[in-house]
Amino acid sequence: MSRRLLPVAVALLLVTSGCVGLITGETVTFEASPATVSDSTLDATGYELQNATQANVTRDVTVAGQDRTIRLVTERRQYTRSGSVFGVDVVELSRFIVVSMPSATVGGQTLNPAADWANRRVLEAVLGRTSGTDDVEPAGNRTVRALGADRRVSEFTGTTQVAGQSLDVRLHLVSFEHEGDVIIAVAIHPENTDETDAVDDLLTGLRHSGD
């Protein structure tokens, strides 16, 4: 194919894939389907839905030699379980957060900004810069069945502050593509609690409305 025909071919691809706005100059929105934990799994593990939020990320991209704006709509769900530590009751002692982001690709260009993020950056983005988790270090991997396939779960250790004291915590991270979205799940809980089985159940109990 000659170089002269390439922009035409890309334009045809965008039109047939429903991304006409990238040709006309309009802002195109890619929306993720929410990823959630089944009610039966929540009942079995004692976790509860704390909040459900939606976020928009706007990016400028170049398609067929033209500058265009795209908007990615991300879904986030946070589940928590209360507990006691250092003699203090903590509502969010254990947390499980699942995020779904559009895995949008146009003309071979990945539009999802998290596609190339390292694990530490993913943890920071999902937990939030104000989560207060420090000294994060790798602590191994395991495999868990989630949304129809075996998924690699990375484990980390770290520290946080609770009631003015330093608490050792364990983190679990999994990231994979499913039905056109990137699914990211992060769990964090005290290191001295045996929470791995519950985290695995939460991962197994994931539901994605794109499936």
Protein Blocks (a to p, Z undefined) as FASTA:
>chain_A
ZZklmmmmmmmmmmmnopammmnopacddddddddddfklmmmnopacfbdcdddddddd
deehiacddddddddddddddddeehiacfklpccdddddddddeehiafbfklmpcfkl
mmmmmnopklopahiacebdcdddeehiacddddddddddeehiacddddddddddeehi
acdddddddfkbcfklmmmmmmmmpccfkZZ
